[in-house]
Amino acid sequence: MQYLLSLIFPLISYLLQTYPRFFNKYFGVDVWTRLLEVRIIRKNHFRIPARPIKKGFIFKGYFDYPPVFILLLSLLGTKNLEKYQGLISPFFDALLNIFVFFVAIQLTGNLYIALISQLIYTLTPIVAIENSSLVPRSIGYLLFSISFYSLLMYSTSSFKQSEFLFLGIIFSTLTILTHRFATQSLLFISIFFAFLERNPIYIYVFGLSMILAVVLSRGYYLRVLKVHITNIIFWSKNSDNRFAHQVYGHLPPDKNPDLVGVIYKLLTKLAPLTLLVSNIWILSAFIFFIVRIPNPVMMEKMAIWGIFFYILAILVLMNKYLIPIGEGYRYLEMTQLPTSILSAYIFIYFYNSPLRIYAIIILLTLLVGCFFIILIVQYKAVIKDKNRSLTGDMKNTFKFINKLKGTPRIMCLPHQITTMVAYNTKADILVGIDSYSVKFMGDFYPVLKKPVSELAKKYKLDYLFLRESFAKLKDLKIKNAKVVYKSGDIVLVKL
């Protein structure tokens, strides 16, 4: 019966994460890239294409995304995926929520700790916000959490069993084949714990899993790895403009029309404090060591797990040279499992002490505060979003483009909508299917460095697809610009 209780909070979490999609069904940038990739894979008989992909893109490129998530999505079919894409990432997050329950039960044997852990996980702002569109993060974090937790269990003498090592290898391999950032995070924390515990098993498992990923993918993962490194190099060269507006450059928050960009930039200031808005429960890892709480070995390791990623997040956010290895706050997404359980564990400890009333007040205050943060950000960044969403005006413009003669060559501003336009029109867009193509985009991404008229000549562009909620046409100073179609904030400009 108690195992059925583990479904309560995952269901609540799922509803909390999916309800914004009833107001803004097609939110997100990456969703269109995933839909394009699924379309390509299905046309290629459910295999990763080996040949370069040109149709729909001005930059020729190769398929380069970790295969597991895309192959799973391809089983749904393009139409079903497009219809239900907003419900998928929260599903994998619900599985991680369930995993939190079973880990808490395994470590403490306390049903109340397990349920409170799930409640805390459900109301962690960064959890709900990150699953607002079709991205592989939730499945990546699920696989990462299972793999690294299994390795921690194996490396703990009282739990040392071969099945944990086996699970660690299997799920590390799946992590590598599913999500690049989760893979990178697994590498960093494996190196840290290998030195901390003077135990090379973490490095051995990661290395073996990497080899297995290359073998199982028949060498395809080497391309994924190459592109991962290329992206890091690209952002190293463009670190100053990581959070800049593509047209206007560095703007004060009150004048930047891109809310997501504003949030990213604000997080970089006073990072130790702003990160707590994303996951306030990270404080439990520090409290665990400050307060003399009974100290099971695995709980201590969970606390170190959380502290490691918190410090790493601060270092990345506050050093522009480290930004290329992640957006800082995303590393806190790797702490959801340990911080939820630690917070519940500490709460029960104080609940059973003379400080019971204070423990209840603090927990309820934090839960209510987190809940409202989730609602506010969902409303501002998802429900009311314009720059990263498919709107009626966008659909009208797509219809117009699809009636044009031939195959138009189009540049998009903002750049984030490129794959959306590529998916919904017959045009060739100034982008590539692969992440590797970023190395060719220095003239216009992440910031516009050359006039649009010059870019039009260089890339033989026919039109500019512009959202004036993002940037005004007059500010682009295009010579002989002719607006051939306008719908709401969308203008299609003949170049």
FINU-146537 format. One record per residue (C-alpha): residue in one letter; x negated, y, z negated. Coordinates in Angstrom, 3 decimals. Each point is the difference from the previous one (the first is absolute). Example, Ala and Ser with C-alpha at 12.3 -4.5 7.8 and 13.67 -1.06 7.14 Angstrom:
2
+------+----------+----------+----------+
| zaba |        x |        y |        z |
+------+----------+----------+----------+
|    a |  -12.300 |   -4.500 |   -7.800 |
|    s |   -1.370 |    3.440 |    0.660 |
+------+----------+----------+----------+
# end
This chain:
495
+------+----------+----------+----------+
| zaba |        x |        y |        z |
+------+----------+----------+----------+
|    m |    0.000 |    0.000 |    0.000 |
|    q |   -2.812 |    2.405 |   -0.881 |
|    y |   -1.417 |   -0.362 |    3.514 |
|    l |    3.264 |    1.298 |    1.463 |
|    l |   -0.488 |    3.116 |   -2.123 |
|    s |   -3.148 |    0.679 |    2.033 |
|    l |    2.242 |    0.972 |    2.938 |
|    i |    1.805 |    2.882 |   -1.727 |
|    f |   -2.612 |    2.726 |    0.297 |
|    p |   -1.267 |   -1.028 |    3.450 |
|    l |    3.573 |    0.413 |    1.233 |
|    i |    0.289 |    3.431 |   -1.632 |
|    s |   -3.385 |    0.957 |    1.423 |
|    y |    1.033 |   -1.170 |    3.454 |
|    l |    3.130 |    2.160 |   -0.083 |
|    l |   -1.953 |    2.983 |   -1.306 |
|    q |   -2.524 |   -0.275 |    2.821 |
|    t |    2.443 |   -0.614 |    2.837 |
|    y |    2.828 |    2.452 |   -0.723 |
|    p |   -1.813 |    2.993 |    1.664 |
|    r |    0.152 |   -1.881 |    3.294 |
|    f |    3.781 |    0.369 |    0.045 |
|    f |   -0.618 |    3.744 |    0.328 |
|    n |   -3.119 |   -0.159 |    2.196 |
|    k |   -0.114 |   -3.361 |    1.731 |
|    y |   -3.065 |    0.610 |    2.139 |
|    f |   -2.539 |    1.530 |   -2.351 |
|    g |   -3.700 |   -0.613 |    0.331 |
|    v |   -2.919 |    0.189 |    2.384 |
|    d |   -1.384 |   -3.534 |   -0.089 |
|    v |    3.380 |   -1.620 |    0.648 |
|    w |   -0.191 |    0.848 |    3.708 |
|    t |   -3.499 |   -1.390 |    0.308 |
|    r |    1.176 |   -3.240 |   -1.579 |
|    l |    3.009 |   -0.141 |    2.336 |
|    l |   -2.257 |    0.522 |    3.014 |
|    e |   -2.339 |   -2.739 |   -1.196 |
|    v |    2.896 |   -2.411 |   -0.567 |
|    r |    1.345 |    0.724 |    3.493 |
|    i |   -3.435 |   -0.733 |    1.477 |
|    i |   -0.465 |   -3.213 |   -1.994 |
|    r |    3.419 |   -1.356 |    0.952 |
|    k |   -0.696 |    0.699 |    3.672 |
|    n |   -3.296 |   -1.850 |   -0.450 |
|    h |    1.766 |   -3.147 |   -1.310 |
|    f |   -0.709 |    0.755 |   -3.684 |
|    r |   -3.753 |    0.271 |    0.521 |
|    i |   -2.371 |    2.909 |   -0.587 |
|    p |   -0.787 |    1.354 |    3.488 |
|    a |   -3.655 |   -0.305 |    1.023 |
|    r |    0.198 |    2.491 |    2.864 |
|    p |   -0.068 |    3.793 |   -0.399 |
|    i |    3.358 |    1.741 |   -0.310 |
|    k |    0.617 |    3.009 |    2.233 |
|    k |    3.754 |    0.280 |    0.637 |
|    g |    1.447 |    2.808 |   -2.091 |
|    f |   -3.399 |    1.404 |   -0.984 |
|    i |   -2.531 |    2.325 |    1.579 |
|    f |   -2.869 |   -1.589 |   -1.945 |
|    k |   -0.490 |   -3.639 |    0.932 |
|    g |   -0.435 |   -2.161 |   -3.081 |
|    y |    0.028 |   -3.480 |   -1.462 |
|    f |    2.314 |   -1.407 |   -2.619 |
|    d |   -1.869 |    0.443 |   -3.297 |
|    y |    2.426 |   -0.366 |   -2.912 |
|    p |   -0.265 |   -2.758 |   -2.653 |
|    p |    2.220 |   -2.759 |    1.429 |
|    v |    2.070 |   -1.513 |   -2.837 |
|    f |    2.482 |    2.829 |   -0.612 |
|    i |    0.550 |    0.668 |    3.707 |
|    l |    0.512 |   -3.680 |    0.781 |
|    l |    2.563 |   -0.256 |   -2.804 |
|    l |    1.838 |    3.053 |    1.314 |
|    s |    0.005 |   -1.393 |    3.535 |
|    l |    2.122 |   -2.932 |   -1.198 |
|    l |    2.873 |    2.413 |   -0.653 |
|    g |    0.211 |    1.265 |    3.566 |
|    t |   -0.375 |    3.591 |    1.109 |
|    k |    3.685 |    0.959 |   -0.243 |
|    n |    0.500 |   -1.526 |   -3.442 |
|    l |   -3.249 |    1.508 |   -1.207 |
|    e |    0.969 |    3.454 |    1.211 |
|    k |    3.371 |   -0.333 |   -1.720 |
|    y |   -1.254 |   -1.314 |   -3.345 |
|    q |   -3.553 |    1.416 |   -0.153 |
|    g |    0.795 |    2.117 |   -3.072 |
|    l |    0.853 |   -3.096 |   -2.050 |
|    i |   -3.187 |   -2.009 |    0.544 |
|    s |   -2.768 |    1.659 |   -2.046 |
|    p |    2.212 |    0.223 |   -3.129 |
|    f |    0.605 |   -3.764 |    0.328 |
|    f |   -3.689 |   -0.845 |   -0.397 |
|    d |   -0.205 |    2.487 |   -2.855 |
|    a |    2.868 |   -1.844 |   -1.701 |
|    l |   -2.082 |   -3.188 |    0.234 |
|    l |   -2.871 |    1.762 |   -1.759 |
|    n |    2.462 |    1.167 |   -2.650 |
|    i |    0.965 |   -3.637 |   -0.565 |
|    f |   -3.686 |   -0.952 |   -0.162 |
|    v |   -0.432 |    2.588 |   -2.769 |
|    f |    2.635 |   -1.869 |   -2.028 |
|    f |   -1.715 |   -3.373 |    0.302 |
|    v |   -3.454 |    1.387 |   -0.764 |
|    a |    1.359 |    1.700 |   -3.125 |
|    i |    1.686 |   -3.233 |   -1.093 |
|    q |   -3.199 |   -1.953 |    0.627 |
|    l |   -2.191 |    2.412 |   -1.975 |
|    t |    2.324 |    0.817 |   -2.897 |
|    g |    2.820 |   -2.561 |   -0.046 |
|    n |    2.275 |    2.915 |   -0.895 |
|    l |    3.153 |    0.487 |    2.072 |
|    y |    0.464 |    3.594 |   -1.195 |
|    i |   -3.507 |    0.964 |    1.093 |
|    a |    0.636 |   -1.595 |    3.386 |
|    l |    3.274 |    1.902 |    0.550 |
|    i |   -1.384 |    3.314 |   -1.239 |
|    s |   -2.999 |   -0.512 |    2.304 |
|    q |    2.399 |   -0.314 |    2.907 |
|    l |    1.948 |    3.085 |   -1.064 |
|    i |   -3.219 |    2.019 |   -0.194 |
|    y |   -1.112 |   -1.322 |    3.371 |
|    t |    3.373 |    0.932 |    1.517 |
|    l |   -0.330 |    3.580 |   -1.243 |
|    t |   -3.589 |    0.600 |    1.059 |
|    p |    0.284 |    2.948 |    2.432 |
|    i |   -2.736 |   -1.111 |    2.348 |
|    v |    1.669 |   -3.415 |    0.400 |
|    a |    3.353 |    1.336 |    1.161 |
|    i |   -1.424 |    2.744 |    2.194 |
|    e |   -2.526 |   -2.146 |    1.856 |
|    n |    2.664 |   -2.466 |    1.149 |
|    s |    2.155 |    2.632 |    1.681 |
|    s |   -0.912 |   -1.148 |    3.533 |
|    l |   -1.107 |   -3.093 |    1.899 |
|    v |   -3.605 |   -0.402 |   -1.131 |
|    p |   -2.047 |   -3.061 |   -1.029 |
|    r |   -1.007 |    1.519 |   -3.335 |
|    s |    2.475 |   -1.911 |   -2.146 |
|    i |   -0.919 |   -3.384 |    1.452 |
|    g |   -3.683 |    0.976 |   -0.144 |
|    y |    0.260 |    0.947 |   -3.669 |
|    l |    1.951 |   -3.185 |   -0.740 |
|    l |   -2.709 |   -2.179 |    1.545 |
|    f |   -2.766 |    2.057 |   -1.624 |
|    s |    1.609 |   -0.303 |   -3.450 |
|    i |    0.433 |   -3.767 |    0.263 |
|    s |   -3.527 |   -0.519 |    1.290 |
|    f |   -1.827 |    2.147 |   -2.534 |
|    y |    2.126 |   -1.128 |   -2.932 |
|    s |   -0.783 |   -3.597 |    0.947 |
|    l |   -3.723 |    0.794 |    0.018 |
|    l |    0.257 |    1.649 |   -3.424 |
|    m |    1.743 |   -3.079 |   -1.325 |
|    y |   -2.633 |   -2.296 |    1.451 |
|    s |   -2.873 |    2.055 |   -1.388 |
|    t |    1.508 |   -0.078 |   -3.504 |
|    s |   -1.330 |   -3.041 |   -1.795 |
|    s |    3.262 |   -0.876 |   -1.745 |
|    f |    1.836 |   -0.147 |    3.346 |
|    k |   -2.756 |   -1.335 |    2.250 |
|    q |    1.831 |   -2.327 |    2.348 |
|    s |   -0.696 |   -0.809 |    3.629 |
|    e |    3.528 |    0.914 |    1.112 |
|    f |   -0.661 |    3.651 |   -0.901 |
|    l |   -3.155 |   -0.014 |    2.115 |
|    f |    1.930 |   -1.568 |    2.860 |
|    l |    2.754 |    2.631 |   -0.271 |
|    g |   -2.616 |    2.732 |   -0.129 |
|    i |   -1.568 |   -1.194 |    3.263 |
|    i |    3.322 |   -0.499 |    1.802 |
|    f |    1.508 |    3.340 |   -0.982 |
|    s |   -3.250 |    1.907 |    0.522 |
|    t |   -0.068 |   -1.349 |    3.552 |
|    l |    3.634 |    1.008 |    0.512 |
|    t |   -0.749 |    3.462 |   -1.403 |
|    i |   -2.840 |    0.448 |    2.498 |
|    l |    2.237 |   -1.096 |    2.867 |
|    t |    2.861 |    2.284 |   -1.081 |
|    h |   -1.106 |    3.430 |   -1.225 |
|    r |   -3.235 |    1.938 |    0.465 |
|    f |    0.279 |    2.216 |   -3.075 |
|    a |    0.873 |   -2.909 |   -2.293 |
|    t |   -3.025 |   -1.827 |    1.419 |
|    q |   -2.247 |    2.974 |   -0.692 |
|    s |    1.337 |    0.264 |   -3.546 |
|    l |   -0.542 |   -3.718 |   -0.563 |
|    l |   -3.614 |    0.382 |    1.103 |
|    f |   -0.653 |    2.933 |   -2.355 |
|    i |    1.496 |   -1.610 |   -3.095 |
|    s |   -1.618 |   -3.362 |    0.788 |
|    i |   -3.422 |    1.658 |    0.070 |
|    f |    0.770 |    1.871 |   -3.237 |
|    f |    1.123 |   -3.079 |   -1.925 |
|    a |   -2.868 |   -2.085 |    1.381 |
|    f |   -2.455 |    2.453 |   -1.601 |
|    l |    2.108 |    0.587 |   -3.108 |
|    e |    0.298 |   -3.694 |   -0.827 |
|    r |   -3.245 |   -1.046 |    1.678 |
|    n |    2.076 |   -2.525 |    1.863 |
|    p |   -0.525 |   -0.266 |    3.782 |
|    i |    3.199 |   -2.018 |    0.525 |
|    y |    1.891 |    3.181 |    0.979 |
|    i |   -2.482 |    0.764 |    2.790 |
|    y |   -0.165 |   -3.634 |    1.094 |
|    v |    3.785 |   -0.188 |    0.341 |
|    f |    0.191 |    3.264 |    1.937 |
|    g |   -2.787 |   -1.082 |    2.343 |
|    l |    1.546 |   -3.428 |    0.555 |
|    s |    3.417 |    1.562 |    0.588 |
|    m |   -1.481 |    2.384 |    2.555 |
|    i |   -1.549 |   -2.933 |    1.869 |
|    l |    3.304 |   -1.879 |   -0.130 |
|    a |    1.819 |    3.069 |    1.341 |
|    v |   -2.380 |    0.198 |    2.970 |
|    v |    0.286 |   -3.742 |    0.684 |
|    l |    3.789 |   -0.195 |   -0.373 |
|    s |    0.460 |    3.022 |    2.264 |
|    r |   -2.477 |   -1.451 |    2.527 |
|    g |   -2.240 |    3.003 |   -0.300 |
|    y |    2.788 |    2.572 |    0.304 |
|    y |   -0.619 |    1.307 |   -3.507 |
|    l |   -3.436 |    1.261 |    1.094 |
|    r |    1.826 |    2.528 |    2.184 |
|    v |    2.167 |    1.011 |   -2.963 |
|    l |   -3.133 |    0.487 |   -2.081 |
|    k |   -1.687 |    2.041 |    2.739 |
|    v |    2.964 |    2.357 |    0.198 |
|    h |    0.137 |    0.308 |   -3.797 |
|    i |   -3.619 |    1.170 |   -0.001 |
|    t |    0.668 |    2.316 |    2.975 |
|    n |    2.818 |    1.683 |   -1.912 |
|    i |   -2.215 |    0.576 |   -3.030 |
|    i |   -2.680 |    1.550 |    2.229 |
|    f |    2.587 |    2.202 |    1.746 |
|    w |    1.365 |    1.386 |   -3.253 |
|    s |   -3.524 |    0.450 |   -1.344 |
|    k |   -0.609 |    2.382 |    2.877 |
|    n |    3.386 |    1.671 |   -0.510 |
|    s |    0.197 |   -0.018 |   -3.796 |
|    d |    0.492 |    3.783 |   -0.186 |
|    n |    3.216 |   -0.299 |    1.991 |
|    r |    1.406 |   -3.141 |   -1.625 |
|    f |    3.052 |    1.830 |   -1.344 |
|    a |    0.021 |    2.974 |    2.383 |
|    h |    2.956 |    1.015 |    2.176 |
|    q |   -0.691 |   -1.102 |    3.567 |
|    v |    0.738 |    3.424 |    1.509 |
|    y |   -0.471 |    2.524 |   -2.811 |
|    g |   -2.846 |   -1.682 |   -1.864 |
|    h |   -0.229 |    0.556 |   -3.751 |
|    l |    3.174 |    1.629 |   -1.297 |
|    p |    1.127 |    0.864 |   -3.540 |
|    p |    2.644 |   -2.463 |   -1.256 |
|    d |    2.850 |    2.526 |    0.196 |
|    k |   -0.639 |    0.588 |    3.721 |
|    n |   -0.674 |   -3.559 |    1.129 |
|    p |    3.048 |   -1.520 |    1.789 |
|    d |   -1.371 |   -3.524 |   -0.472 |
|    l |    1.112 |   -1.056 |   -3.514 |
|    v |   -1.886 |   -3.301 |    0.055 |
|    g |   -3.209 |    1.848 |    0.859 |
|    v |    0.672 |    2.429 |   -2.851 |
|    i |    0.441 |   -2.870 |   -2.472 |
|    y |   -3.274 |   -1.590 |    1.112 |
|    k |   -1.869 |    3.281 |   -0.382 |
|    l |    1.458 |    0.776 |   -3.419 |
|    l |   -1.100 |   -3.415 |   -1.251 |
|    t |   -3.628 |    0.920 |    0.673 |
|    k |    0.127 |    2.840 |   -2.516 |
|    l |   -0.380 |   -1.019 |   -3.631 |
|    a |    0.086 |   -3.613 |    1.171 |
|    p |   -0.204 |   -1.559 |   -3.503 |
|    l |    3.323 |    1.690 |   -0.836 |
|    t |    1.810 |   -0.050 |    3.343 |
|    l |   -0.668 |   -3.725 |    0.364 |
|    l |    1.995 |   -0.584 |   -3.167 |
|    v |    3.103 |    1.250 |    1.796 |
|    s |   -0.415 |   -2.923 |    2.376 |
|    n |   -0.469 |   -2.564 |   -2.752 |
|    i |    0.192 |    1.296 |   -3.568 |
|    w |   -0.177 |   -3.582 |   -1.242 |
|    i |   -3.719 |   -0.091 |    0.771 |
|    l |   -0.442 |    1.605 |   -3.435 |
|    s |    0.850 |   -3.358 |   -1.556 |
|    a |   -3.381 |   -1.344 |    1.132 |
|    f |   -1.771 |    2.684 |   -2.053 |
|    i |    2.359 |   -0.333 |   -2.976 |
|    f |   -0.741 |   -3.719 |   -0.058 |
|    f |   -3.643 |    0.709 |   -0.845 |
|    i |    0.619 |    3.038 |   -2.205 |
|    v |    2.554 |   -1.651 |   -2.286 |
|    r |   -0.970 |   -3.148 |   -1.848 |
|    i |    2.489 |   -2.310 |    1.658 |
|    p |   -0.481 |   -3.790 |   -0.107 |
|    n |   -2.344 |   -0.570 |    2.903 |
|    p |    0.660 |   -3.049 |    2.208 |
|    v |   -2.777 |   -0.384 |    2.563 |
|    m |    2.323 |    0.227 |    3.011 |
|    m |    1.653 |    3.159 |   -1.312 |
|    e |   -3.429 |    1.591 |   -0.334 |
|    k |   -0.773 |   -0.904 |    3.602 |
|    m |    3.321 |    1.434 |    1.118 |
|    a |   -0.868 |    3.274 |   -1.757 |
|    i |   -3.402 |    0.136 |    1.703 |
|    w |    1.734 |   -0.706 |    3.322 |
|    g |    2.199 |    3.061 |   -0.481 |
|    i |   -2.791 |    2.293 |   -1.222 |
|    f |   -2.283 |   -0.962 |    2.887 |
|    f |    2.496 |    1.057 |    2.649 |
|    y |    0.972 |    3.157 |   -1.894 |
|    i |   -3.622 |    1.170 |   -0.133 |
|    l |   -0.524 |   -1.008 |    3.628 |
|    a |    3.109 |    1.982 |    0.995 |
|    i |   -1.334 |    3.101 |   -1.778 |
|    l |   -3.407 |   -0.289 |    1.654 |
|    v |    1.544 |   -0.405 |    3.446 |
|    l |    2.479 |    2.855 |   -0.374 |
|    m |   -2.523 |    2.460 |   -1.370 |
|    n |   -2.803 |   -0.727 |    2.444 |
|    k |    0.696 |    0.760 |    3.652 |
|    y |   -2.756 |   -2.398 |    1.037 |
|    l |    1.866 |   -2.894 |   -1.617 |
|    i |    3.434 |    0.901 |    1.409 |
|    p |   -0.691 |   -2.156 |    3.126 |
|    i |    0.198 |   -3.161 |   -2.131 |
|    g |    3.555 |    0.806 |   -1.092 |
|    e |    2.345 |    2.751 |   -1.054 |
|    g |   -0.920 |   -0.466 |   -3.640 |
|    y |    3.421 |   -0.389 |   -1.508 |
|    r |    0.555 |   -3.171 |    2.039 |
|    y |   -2.480 |   -1.784 |   -2.256 |
|    l |    2.508 |    0.412 |   -2.816 |
|    e |    2.322 |   -2.195 |    2.038 |
|    m |   -2.417 |   -2.813 |   -0.808 |
|    t |    0.685 |    0.428 |   -3.725 |
|    q |    3.740 |   -0.651 |    0.010 |
|    l |   -0.247 |   -3.537 |   -1.364 |
|    p |   -2.387 |    0.609 |   -2.926 |
|    t |    1.340 |    3.409 |   -1.072 |
|    s |    3.619 |   -1.176 |   -0.101 |
|    i |   -0.843 |   -2.969 |   -2.195 |
|    l |   -2.405 |    1.930 |   -2.219 |
|    s |    2.566 |    2.757 |   -0.553 |
|    a |    2.659 |   -2.509 |   -1.037 |
|    y |   -2.497 |   -1.869 |   -2.202 |
|    i |   -1.012 |    3.206 |   -1.803 |
|    f |    3.625 |    1.094 |   -0.389 |
|    i |    0.965 |   -3.270 |   -1.710 |
|    y |   -3.038 |    0.316 |   -2.248 |
|    f |    1.103 |    3.428 |   -1.219 |
|    y |    3.665 |   -1.035 |   -0.011 |
|    n |   -0.897 |   -2.605 |   -2.641 |
|    s |   -1.813 |    2.611 |   -2.101 |
|    p |    1.145 |    2.959 |   -2.150 |
|    l |   -0.299 |    2.134 |    3.150 |
|    r |    2.972 |   -1.720 |    1.632 |
|    i |    2.133 |    3.116 |    0.494 |
|    y |   -2.882 |    1.928 |    1.575 |
|    a |   -0.742 |   -2.893 |    2.342 |
|    i |    3.643 |   -0.072 |    1.153 |
|    i |    0.140 |    3.777 |    0.517 |
|    i |   -3.261 |    0.083 |    1.987 |
|    l |    0.955 |   -2.962 |    2.185 |
|    l |    3.483 |    1.352 |    0.775 |
|    t |   -1.371 |    3.483 |    0.726 |
|    l |   -2.570 |   -1.375 |    2.420 |
|    l |    2.531 |   -2.270 |    1.715 |
|    v |    2.506 |    2.824 |    0.486 |
|    g |   -2.740 |    2.346 |    1.203 |
|    c |   -1.285 |   -2.547 |    2.520 |
|    f |    3.525 |   -0.668 |    1.226 |
|    f |    0.576 |    3.687 |    0.770 |
|    i |   -3.397 |    0.332 |    1.673 |
|    i |    0.968 |   -2.876 |    2.296 |
|    l |    3.363 |    1.579 |    0.849 |
|    i |   -1.484 |    3.441 |    0.641 |
|    v |   -2.816 |   -1.246 |    2.257 |
|    q |    2.344 |   -2.330 |    1.867 |
|    y |    2.358 |    2.907 |    0.657 |
|    k |   -2.688 |    2.463 |    1.035 |
|    a |   -2.400 |   -2.285 |    1.873 |
|    v |    2.333 |   -2.641 |    1.458 |
|    i |    3.650 |    1.039 |    0.152 |
|    k |   -0.720 |    3.599 |    1.070 |
|    d |   -3.042 |   -0.792 |    2.135 |
|    k |   -0.175 |    1.394 |    3.537 |
|    n |   -3.570 |   -0.456 |    1.204 |
|    r |   -0.181 |   -3.773 |   -0.528 |
|    s |    3.562 |   -1.023 |    0.829 |
|    l |    2.029 |   -0.871 |    3.059 |
|    t |    2.767 |    2.593 |    0.301 |
|    g |    2.901 |    0.530 |    2.388 |
|    d |   -1.993 |    2.738 |    1.727 |
|    m |   -2.843 |   -2.462 |    0.535 |
|    k |    2.377 |   -2.538 |    1.551 |
|    n |    1.406 |    2.625 |    2.364 |
|    t |   -3.510 |    0.929 |    1.116 |
|    f |   -0.878 |   -3.645 |    0.568 |
|    k |    2.984 |   -0.349 |    2.310 |
|    f |   -1.166 |    3.013 |    1.987 |
|    i |   -3.552 |   -1.381 |    0.294 |
|    n |    1.262 |   -3.370 |    1.178 |
|    k |    1.878 |    1.713 |    2.858 |
|    l |   -3.139 |    1.718 |    1.304 |
|    k |   -1.588 |   -1.330 |    3.171 |
|    g |   -3.073 |   -2.187 |   -0.281 |
|    t |   -1.932 |   -0.530 |   -3.233 |
|    p |   -0.558 |    3.344 |   -1.763 |
|    r |   -3.194 |    0.517 |   -2.016 |
|    i |    0.822 |    1.665 |   -3.325 |
|    m |   -1.819 |    1.560 |   -2.924 |
|    c |    1.853 |    0.069 |   -3.345 |
|    l |   -0.125 |    2.506 |   -2.839 |
|    p |   -0.072 |   -1.109 |   -2.718 |
|    h |   -2.240 |   -2.916 |    0.914 |
|    q |    1.874 |   -2.221 |   -2.483 |
|    i |    2.928 |   -0.396 |    2.394 |
|    t |   -2.070 |   -1.415 |    2.868 |
|    t |    0.959 |   -3.641 |   -0.434 |
|    m |    3.632 |    0.974 |   -0.600 |
|    v |    0.054 |    1.692 |    3.408 |
|    a |   -1.936 |   -2.874 |    1.599 |
|    y |    2.481 |   -2.560 |   -1.353 |
|    n |    3.123 |    1.873 |    1.074 |
|    t |   -1.043 |    1.309 |    3.430 |
|    k |   -1.598 |   -1.131 |    3.254 |
|    a |   -2.748 |    2.649 |   -0.333 |
|    d |   -3.734 |   -0.457 |   -0.518 |
|    i |   -0.922 |    1.750 |   -3.248 |
|    l |   -3.285 |    1.624 |   -1.015 |
|    v |   -0.908 |   -2.754 |   -2.448 |
|    g |   -1.109 |   -3.645 |    0.042 |
|    i |    1.572 |   -3.179 |   -1.367 |
|    d |   -3.102 |   -0.604 |   -2.087 |
|    s |   -1.477 |    1.949 |   -2.900 |
|    y |   -3.324 |   -0.071 |    1.848 |
|    s |    1.298 |    2.692 |    2.353 |
|    v |   -0.329 |    2.633 |   -2.755 |
|    k |   -3.633 |    0.383 |    0.997 |
|    f |    1.205 |    1.541 |    3.289 |
|    m |    2.421 |    2.460 |   -1.637 |
|    g |   -2.389 |    2.533 |   -1.485 |
|    d |    1.279 |    2.763 |    2.308 |
|    f |    3.489 |   -0.031 |   -1.507 |
|    y |    0.075 |   -2.192 |   -3.130 |
|    p |   -0.018 |    0.422 |   -2.966 |
|    v |   -0.009 |    3.681 |    0.998 |
|    l |    0.484 |    1.654 |    3.376 |
|    k |   -3.454 |    1.171 |    1.108 |
|    k |    0.661 |    0.767 |    3.669 |
|    p |    2.865 |    1.888 |    1.666 |
|    v |    2.897 |   -2.152 |    1.162 |
|    s |   -0.509 |    1.307 |    3.567 |
|    e |   -3.568 |   -1.314 |   -0.031 |
|    l |    1.127 |   -3.348 |   -1.381 |
|    a |    2.631 |   -0.191 |    2.743 |
|    k |   -2.706 |    0.233 |    2.662 |
|    k |   -2.355 |   -2.419 |   -1.733 |
|    y |    2.605 |   -2.735 |   -0.513 |
|    k |    2.241 |    0.846 |    2.995 |
|    l |    2.967 |    0.711 |   -2.265 |
|    d |    3.443 |    0.855 |    1.376 |
|    y |    1.855 |    1.045 |   -3.156 |
|    l |   -0.361 |    1.028 |   -3.615 |
|    f |    2.509 |   -1.526 |   -2.423 |
|    l |    0.202 |    2.489 |   -2.878 |
|    r |    1.934 |    0.143 |   -3.255 |
|    e |    0.330 |    3.684 |   -0.823 |
|    s |    0.732 |   -0.888 |   -3.613 |
|    f |   -3.676 |   -1.032 |    0.002 |
|    a |   -1.535 |    2.745 |    2.163 |
|    k |    1.366 |    2.851 |    2.133 |
|    l |   -0.474 |   -0.066 |    3.758 |
|    k |   -1.115 |    3.638 |    0.030 |
|    d |   -2.873 |   -0.841 |   -2.353 |
|    l |   -1.452 |   -2.465 |    2.521 |
|    k |   -0.492 |    2.789 |    2.580 |
|    i |    0.528 |   -2.281 |    2.986 |
|    k |   -0.496 |    1.700 |    3.368 |
|    n |    2.971 |   -0.279 |    2.349 |
|    a |    1.935 |   -2.120 |   -2.510 |
|    k |    3.452 |   -0.970 |    1.197 |
|    v |    2.561 |   -1.508 |   -2.340 |
|    v |    1.868 |   -2.596 |    2.053 |
|    y |    2.072 |   -1.411 |   -2.857 |
|    k |    0.956 |    1.083 |   -3.516 |
|    s |    2.059 |   -1.722 |   -2.671 |
|    g |   -0.027 |    1.360 |   -3.526 |
|    d |   -3.612 |    0.338 |   -1.118 |
|    i |   -1.264 |   -2.070 |    2.953 |
|    v |   -1.414 |    1.640 |    3.112 |
|    l |   -1.398 |   -1.782 |    3.038 |
|    v |   -2.472 |    2.298 |    1.738 |
|    k |   -1.167 |   -0.419 |    3.589 |
|    l |   -3.794 |    0.443 |    0.124 |
+------+----------+----------+----------+
# end
